[in-house]
Amino acid sequence: MTGQNGAQTLLIDADDTLWENNIYFERAIGRFISFLNHRDYSPEQVREVLNDAERDSIVKHGYGLYSFAHSLVATFEKLSVEPVTPELHERIHSFAHQISEHPVEILAGVPETLAYLAERHHVILMTKGNTVEQAGKVERSGLKNYFAAVEIVPEKDEKTYRSAISKYALQRDNTWMVGNSPKSDINPALAAGLHAIFVPHGDTWILEHEELATAAAPQRLLVVERFADLRTHF
């Protein structure tokens, strides 16, 4: 792209694109389901109840550990015959708290690829979630200096991308959204008129699953196996 079209603007997702995120939630969910040990519901059925609780919590509390902990408590209250005592409440919350204590685990090839891209293109980090939590991960990651700006938003939808286009005076024909989530990174960016690059992750959160949209010309949708493959295209 550099040789053909000059410098590009790359909006880059963070969680499960630059560093691991969902695997820690999945492990916490596994511990929670084992702790609940429901007599009638299978682990898969408990997970479905939790998924619904998470959808409700997102509407009320947004994304992040507080919302996740609220979902666990709501699921326990719905499925357990036991009342949620202060001790149980603390135990359930501990599954979420353990995630916050985990160090940021950068995905393979990310620092080198960001260094390469930052020298050639305009690179902006665009992540959704709780502002304090996401800002903390950005700082701890050691990757902040590769970005011209860091944008933390409560949701990634078409309106959010159009807002970013306006805020940074982006040109749609040379701006790309890079990420692992069809629902939050790829499809709404395409709907806003941007190009997109899908970097699949084997443990993308189930609530971020969605069929990939198609890119109508002159838009482009690239699919790469690894983040490091961006060096081939840019």
HELIX and SHEET records of a PDB file:
HELIX    1   1 THR A    2  ASN A    5  1                                   4    
HELIX    2   2 ASN A   22  LEU A   36  1                                  15    
HELIX    3   3 PRO A   43  HIS A   61  1                                  19    
HELIX    4   4 LEU A   65  LEU A   79  1                                  15    
HELIX    5   5 PRO A   86  SER A  100  1                                  15    
HELIX    6   6 VAL A  110  ARG A  120  1                                  11    
HELIX    7   7 THR A  131  SER A  141  1                                  11    
HELIX    8   8 LYS A  144  TYR A  146  5                                   3    
HELIX    9   9 GLU A  158  LYS A  167  1                                  10    
HELIX   10  10 ARG A  172  ASN A  174  5                                   3    
HELIX   11  11 PRO A  182  ILE A  186  3                                   5    
HELIX   12  12 ASN A  187  ALA A  191  1                                   5    
HELIX   13  13 ILE A  206  GLU A  208  5                                   3    
HELIX   14  14 PHE A  227  ASP A  229  5                                   3    
HELIX   15  15 LEU A  230  HIS A  233  1                                   4    
SHEET    1   A 6 ALA A 149  VAL A 153  0                                        
SHEET    2   A 6 HIS A 122  LYS A 128  1                                        
SHEET    3   A 6 THR A   9  ILE A  12  1                                        
SHEET    4   A 6 THR A 175  GLY A 179  1                                        
SHEET    5   A 6 HIS A 195  PHE A 198  1                                        
SHEET    6   A 6 LEU A 221  VAL A 223  1                                        
END                                                                             
